[in-house]
Amino acid sequence: MSTTEIHPNVKRVIFTEKEIKDRVSELGRQITQDYKDSKNLVLVGILKGSFVFMSDLVRSIHLPNTNVTLEFMSISSYGAETSSSGVIRIMMDLRTSIEGKDVLIIEDIVDSGLTLKHLMELLNHRNPNSLHTAVLLRKKEGLKVEVPVRYMGFDIPMVFIIGYGLDFAENYRELPYLGELKEECYKK
């Protein structure tokens, strides 16, 4: 863990800063290879949780002959809960058209799969050339529907994860590692 101090509300570190960096670099190499012939690649970051992952990932993608652009969406599926309802509300939509472009959704975590499934259906109706996903974390045991994840960071257990952009009640996003939040912090 080097010199990074563990936050007192973290039960255990799931992935270190170095493990995350190495995996994100590998995903960037895969994306670079897969999209080397693309003319237009749009990375769609799902706010707020994916912003750190997306920032590191885009810097690991090297496509000098491709027009790589960034877009963001803000959707809500959690409300005040600790698990996704799967019903999404669009809080902020894309500002440009994705029609005819290769689109890569950048998501922080897939719990049930319902939110990502609905989001993919929504974006597919906008006629992109291709539509794929890059997901930092997946709770495989929690999946209620199968969703195609082309670029997977890590599979994780059914615990509440914070850090590296992921939060609980807007806190802990700044942590450079991914850690399990102590239950007493969210089960009050």
Solvent accessible surface area in square Angstrom, and as a share of the most:
residue,aa,sasa,rsa
1,M,78,0.35
2,S,106,0.68
3,T,137,0.80
4,T,34,0.20
5,E,150,0.67
6,I,66,0.33
7,H,52,0.23
8,P,99,0.62
9,N,46,0.24
10,V,8,0.05
11,K,126,0.53
12,R,113,0.41
13,V,43,0.25
14,I,28,0.14
15,F,35,0.14
16,T,36,0.21
17,E,85,0.38
18,K,136,0.58
19,E,81,0.37
20,I,2,0.01
21,K,141,0.60
22,D,70,0.36
23,R,63,0.23
24,V,3,0.02
25,S,33,0.21
26,E,58,0.26
27,L,0,0.00
28,G,0,0.00
29,R,142,0.52
30,Q,63,0.28
31,I,0,0.00
32,T,33,0.19
33,Q,104,0.46
34,D,71,0.37
35,Y,10,0.04
36,K,111,0.47
37,D,121,0.63
38,S,14,0.09
39,K,158,0.67
40,N,49,0.25
41,L,0,0.00
42,V,4,0.02
43,L,1,0.00
44,V,0,0.00
45,G,0,0.00
46,I,7,0.03
47,L,49,0.24
48,K,108,0.46
49,G,9,0.08
50,S,0,0.00
51,F,88,0.37
52,V,35,0.20
53,F,0,0.00
54,M,5,0.02
55,S,49,0.32
56,D,44,0.23
57,L,1,0.00
58,V,36,0.21
59,R,159,0.58
60,S,21,0.13
61,I,16,0.08
62,H,122,0.55
63,L,18,0.09
64,P,127,0.80
65,N,135,0.69
66,T,15,0.08
67,N,85,0.44
68,V,49,0.28
69,T,56,0.33
70,L,79,0.39
71,E,14,0.06
72,F,68,0.28
73,M,0,0.00
74,S,26,0.17
75,I,22,0.11
76,S,30,0.19
77,S,12,0.08
78,Y,77,0.29
79,G,68,0.65
80,A,104,0.81
81,E,121,0.54
82,T,54,0.31
83,S,71,0.46
84,S,15,0.10
85,S,70,0.45
86,G,2,0.02
87,V,110,0.63
88,I,37,0.19
89,R,145,0.53
90,I,69,0.35
91,M,107,0.48
92,M,80,0.36
93,D,53,0.28
94,L,21,0.10
95,R,213,0.78
96,T,79,0.46
97,S,76,0.49
98,I,1,0.01
99,E,112,0.50
100,G,52,0.50
101,K,61,0.26
102,D,15,0.08
103,V,0,0.00
104,L,0,0.00
105,I,0,0.00
106,I,0,0.00
107,E,15,0.07
108,D,18,0.09
109,I,26,0.13
110,V,5,0.03
111,D,19,0.10
112,S,8,0.05
113,G,3,0.03
114,L,39,0.20
115,T,18,0.10
116,L,4,0.02
117,K,74,0.31
118,H,73,0.32
119,L,0,0.00
120,M,25,0.11
121,E,76,0.34
122,L,55,0.27
123,L,0,0.00
124,N,92,0.47
125,H,149,0.67
126,R,74,0.27
127,N,96,0.49
128,P,20,0.12
129,N,104,0.54
130,S,29,0.18
131,L,22,0.11
132,H,55,0.24
133,T,0,0.00
134,A,0,0.00
135,V,0,0.00
136,L,0,0.00
137,L,0,0.00
138,R,43,0.16
139,K,18,0.07
140,K,115,0.49
141,E,127,0.57
142,G,15,0.15
143,L,39,0.19
144,K,148,0.63
145,V,40,0.23
146,E,146,0.65
147,V,11,0.06
148,P,93,0.58
149,V,28,0.16
150,R,113,0.41
151,Y,4,0.01
152,M,32,0.14
153,G,7,0.07
154,F,29,0.12
155,D,68,0.35
156,I,6,0.03
157,P,54,0.34
158,M,105,0.47
159,V,32,0.18
160,F,31,0.13
161,I,7,0.04
162,I,0,0.00
163,G,0,0.00
164,Y,16,0.06
165,G,0,0.00
166,L,9,0.04
167,D,38,0.20
168,F,48,0.20
169,A,71,0.55
170,E,100,0.45
171,N,83,0.42
172,Y,24,0.09
173,R,37,0.13
174,E,130,0.58
175,L,16,0.08
176,P,44,0.27
177,Y,0,0.00
178,L,0,0.00
179,G,0,0.00
180,E,13,0.06
181,L,0,0.00
182,K,62,0.26
183,E,89,0.40
184,E,114,0.51
185,C,23,0.14
186,Y,45,0.17
187,K,135,0.57
188,K,208,0.88
